[in-house]
Amino acid sequence: MSRAFGDAALKTPGQPVLLCDPEITACVLQPDDQFVLIACDGLFDVMSSNEATAYIFDRLLSEDPES
């Protein structure tokens, strides 16, 4: 996550630099919102946002949410 928040000062000049500007989305939470998913791009490399949401709902509805 440090790359997302700006470690540009730690980059070697002349080397490829990862984007150090975070992508920020603001939204107003509603009373019927059930959770907030905060994730890095690595999660979305392996599953879609719909799959991630379904996974969270499965855990919330599970008798053992840590399983």
PLY file of the C-alpha trace (Angstrom):
ply
format ascii 1.0
element vertex 67
property float x
property float y
property float z
element edge 66
property int vertex1
property int vertex2
end_header
0.00 0.00 0.00
2.93 2.39 0.46
3.21 2.70 -3.33
-0.33 4.01 -3.52
0.36 6.68 -0.93
3.51 8.03 -2.47
6.96 6.58 -1.98
8.23 8.50 -5.04
11.10 9.91 -2.95
12.38 6.34 -2.50
12.56 5.63 -6.25
15.90 5.45 -8.03
16.22 8.17 -10.70
16.00 6.68 -14.19
14.20 3.57 -12.99
10.53 2.88 -13.80
8.35 4.69 -11.31
5.05 3.34 -10.18
2.25 5.85 -10.02
2.34 7.36 -6.55
-0.95 9.24 -6.76
-3.69 7.27 -5.02
-6.98 6.67 -6.76
-9.58 8.15 -4.44
-13.33 7.79 -4.68
-15.62 9.62 -2.30
-19.18 8.55 -1.62
-21.80 9.19 1.01
-22.58 6.14 3.11
-26.25 5.30 3.38
-28.04 3.79 6.39
-28.68 0.55 4.48
-25.02 0.06 3.50
-23.82 -3.21 4.98
-20.04 -2.92 4.67
-17.19 -1.02 3.06
-14.64 -2.96 1.04
-11.20 -1.35 1.01
-8.73 -3.26 -1.12
-5.60 -2.82 -3.21
-5.45 -3.60 -6.90
-4.02 -7.04 -6.12
-7.45 -8.24 -5.02
-9.01 -7.12 -8.28
-6.26 -8.91 -10.23
-7.79 -12.19 -9.03
-11.51 -11.41 -8.68
-14.05 -8.92 -9.92
-15.79 -6.43 -7.64
-18.94 -8.58 -7.87
-16.98 -11.68 -6.84
-15.38 -9.79 -3.93
-18.80 -8.56 -2.78
-20.25 -12.08 -3.01
-17.29 -13.42 -1.00
-17.87 -10.83 1.75
-21.61 -11.58 1.86
-20.85 -15.30 2.13
-18.57 -14.62 5.12
-21.12 -12.29 6.76
-23.86 -14.90 6.43
-21.62 -17.76 7.54
-21.86 -19.14 11.06
-18.07 -18.85 11.19
-17.10 -15.61 9.35
-13.38 -16.40 9.64
-13.67 -19.65 7.67
0 1
1 2
2 3
3 4
4 5
5 6
6 7
7 8
8 9
9 10
10 11
11 12
12 13
13 14
14 15
15 16
16 17
17 18
18 19
19 20
20 21
21 22
22 23
23 24
24 25
25 26
26 27
27 28
28 29
29 30
30 31
31 32
32 33
33 34
34 35
35 36
36 37
37 38
38 39
39 40
40 41
41 42
42 43
43 44
44 45
45 46
46 47
47 48
48 49
49 50
50 51
51 52
52 53
53 54
54 55
55 56
56 57
57 58
58 59
59 60
60 61
61 62
62 63
63 64
64 65
65 66
